[in-house]
Amino acid sequence: MPRTSVEAQLAKLRREREQIEKREKALLARTQGRALERIVALARENSVSVEQIVEALKGGRGRRPGRPASPRAGGKVPPKYRNPADPQQTWTGRGRSPQWVQALREAGALDSALIRD
């Protein structure tokens, strides 16, 4: 059974797509290879270890090696206020304030809930 014109055109397009995909992969491989060579050279020049690179990649933005973490870099913030009526309830002073804080603020007594070290 002879191929119809549409089938022949589709076969030709598929072959062309395969060729384009092969060229795309080859181009990406060359580009990535050059980038890796530059990264390795920079790492060697600056005495950056593989572990430091891996750690920086894990952390997303990450921090630069040798620099201290900023005070706000992750971690919990200690509470600033404690509910006088229920000492289990605390608030850091950040975000939406709980109802007991709002009530103390309206009464003008929020300072009474401050945690003093």
N, C-alpha and C positions, 0 to 999 in steps of 0.2 A: 504494500500500500504506500503510495508516494506521500511525502510530507506536504502538508498544505503550506501556503505562504506564511501564515501566522505561526505555525509550528517551527518553520525554518528561522523566522525572525526571532522567536523566543529562544531557540537553541543558540543563535548567534549572540544574543544579549547575555545569556547565561555564561558563555565562554568569555565574553568581554568583561563581565563582572568578576569572574574568577581571576582573570589576568590583573585587573585593577586591584583586587584584594591582595594578590601576591606582591604587587609593586608597593602597595601601602604598608604591608608588613615589613618588607625589605627597607623601606625608607625609615620607618619607626625604629627598626633594629639599629640602623646606622646612627640615627640621631641619639637614641638612648645610649648607644655605645660611647659616642663622643661625650655625652653628658657625664656618664659614669667615669670616664677617664679624667675629666676635669674635677669631679668630686674627689676622686682618689688623690689626685695631685694636690688639691687644696688641703685635704685631710693630712697628708704627709707633711706638707710645708708648715702646717700649724700644729702639728703633734696632736691631732684629734684622733682618739681611739674609735674602734668599731663600736664598742659599748656606748660611748658618748653619742655616736650617730644614731644607734638603735634607740637609745633613751630619748633623744630629741624627736625622733620619728613617732614614738609612742605617745609623747605628750602633746601632739598637735603643734600648737605654737611653741610650746616649750620655753625654757629660759636659757639664756646663753651660759655655757659652762664657765665656772669661776666667778659667777655673780650670785650674790645672795638672793633668795626668793623674796619677793615683795611681801610686806606684812599682810596683805590681803590675798595672797596666793593660796586659795583653797583653805581647808580647815574650818573649824567651828569658831564662831565669835562668842566670847564669854557673855553671859547675861549681864545686863546693866540695871534691870529693875526686878524686884521680887514682890509678889502680891502679899500685902500684909495680912490679908484674911486667909490666904492659902499659900504657905511658903513653897509648895511644890511647883507653883506656877511662876515662871520667869519670862522675861522678854529682853531681847538684845538691844532694843531701841531701833531696830531696822525692820522694814516691811510694815505691813498692816498691824496696827496696835490692837491688842486684845480688848475685850469689853471692860475688864477691870482697870486697864490703863486709861481707857477713855473716861470711865467714871471718876477716877482719881484726878485726871486732867481737868474735867469739868468742875470738880470740887476745889481745884487749886491746890491739891495735895500730892501731886505726882512726885515731888522731891522726897516725900516720906517713903517712897518705894525704892529709892536709889540704893543699890548695893554698895556699901562702903567697905573697902578693904582695910 
